[in-house]
Amino acid sequence: MREKIAALVKQMRLNRFDRSLMRYFDWPLFLNVLVIALFGVVCIFSATTTSVTETPTTIMEMLETQSVTYARLQLVWLGAGIVAMMAIIYFGYDLYGHYANTFYVLNILLLVVVLTMEAGRGGMTAFFTWGSGSERTFQPSEVGKIAMIIAFAKAFSVRVRPVMTIRDLLPLIVYMGIPLFLIIAQPDVGTALVYLAVFCIMVFVSGTNYKLILGVLACAVVLIIPVWTFMNATDSFRLMRILIWLDPESYPDEARQVINAGIAVGRGGLWGQGIVSPGSYASLGYISDDHTDFIFAVCCESFGMVGACVLVALYMLLLGRLFYLALRVQDSYGSYLIIGVASMLLFHIVENICMVVGLLPVTGIPLPFMSYGGSNMITNMLGIGLVMNVVMRARSREHKNRLITSREVRL
């Protein structure tokens, strides 16, 4: 035990932060994230306003007459997220890779322990709670996404050849399946789909035999039939979500959230109704979870198509930047880390926006950097910190290699 601790301390010393790395900090990426997050704070404020008869004439009047509790808390979570980002940058990403299996096991343990907790929001045993009335919660499966990205990245990077047969793929499926099963048991299918999406994208970019991928997809399609039969027999609420997605008008009571969200999106028009406007669906409370999972509906109602397009453009810039950086990094492990973070954000963005506008079923997945919540904000900022970690150290190595090469040429 003493030797392991000594080895850990040695690794931490070797991988700790050097101030010279700040010259390689990716400011465009950070500022992109910061703009989205601050826009999210404004949308959360708009989502938590109360009904008014006339629009406030000044910003001060708006702040004096409306609650800023959730917006202020989101700023706190953003600040905590930035601290978490800097913390994960401090030690080199190679250190995290060295202890990838340790992070994996810790994530499994947290997912097992949380199953013993009392059921919370949505009837899920997915949260640790504290504070008066158990209002404060922590969702381990959220932060566990970063642990799984590190574990998946290490697992794929150490392979000497791509996955070519089902025998090669099966150990990876089991590795991914254990935390996936525990999350489904909560039950939190939305988060489980995120884990699955990250894994599938990593399998795809690792150069896996395309015939094997097609075979797995064919098996997944065949499994739809027994899964649909099971949900139909058990009267599953997930089946109802799918039916609502297919035909919301036939289930007006159950689909009220989706229908009202669609109306709010349309009410925004080109330029939007404004942050605090009379008769807005946000202020009237017509959209449940409008400050969390359905924040995009509030964005559309408050800022219109222009605001929604600006937000989507910011997300496209963010994702484009991440995949560009993944291609530039020469280290396969570092590249997989960036791809993992990009995959996580991509799935969240596509699923959330599409479920709000009715293109996909509702899954309860938050919109990155926009939706209210501490666990998700800190997880996303940890992901950005992981990307920064890889990029800063990769650029530093490239710079040192160029200096060495130039010196050799002179000699």
GIQUI-V392463 format. One record per pair of residues at least 12 apart in sequence whose C-alpha atoms are under 6 Angstrom apart, sorted by sequence separation. I is the first residue (numbers start at 1). GAP is how many residues later the second one is. D is the distance in whole Angstrom. If there is no record, write none. Layout:
BEGIN
{{I/GAP/D} {I/GAP/D}}
END
This chain:
BEGIN
{{114/12/6} {127/12/5} {180/12/6} {326/12/6} {126/13/6} {352/13/6} {352/15/6} {49/17/6} {349/18/6} {45/26/5} {44/27/6} {275/27/5} {273/28/6} {274/28/5} {272/29/5} {273/29/5} {41/30/5} {257/30/5} {272/30/5} {272/31/4} {265/32/5} {268/32/6} {271/32/5} {272/32/4} {268/33/4} {271/33/4} {267/34/6} {270/34/5} {265/35/5} {269/35/5} {270/35/5} {271/35/6} {261/36/6} {265/36/5} {268/36/4} {270/36/6} {107/37/6} {264/37/5} {341/42/6} {104/43/6} {103/44/5} {164/44/6} {162/45/5} {163/45/5} {164/45/5} {162/46/5} {338/49/5} {100/50/6} {100/51/5} {334/56/6} {97/57/6} {126/60/6} {125/61/5} {124/62/5} {124/63/6} {293/71/6} {17/73/5} {293/73/5} {16/74/6} {17/74/6} {16/75/4} {15/76/5} {295/76/6} {15/77/5} {292/79/4} {292/80/5} {291/81/6} {262/95/6} {245/116/5} {242/119/6} {198/142/6} {198/145/5} {198/146/6} {190/173/5} {157/175/6} {190/175/6} {157/176/5} {153/180/6} {153/183/5} {153/184/6} {149/191/5} {55/222/5} {54/224/6} {53/225/5} {52/226/5} {46/229/5} {51/232/5} {50/233/5} {51/233/6} {49/234/5} {47/235/5} {143/236/5} {47/243/6} {47/244/5} {44/247/5} {43/256/6} {85/296/5} {89/296/6} {77/297/5} {81/297/4} {85/297/5} {88/297/6} {84/298/6} {81/300/5} {85/300/4} {89/300/5} {40/330/4} {37/332/5} {37/333/6} {25/367/6} {24/368/5}}
END
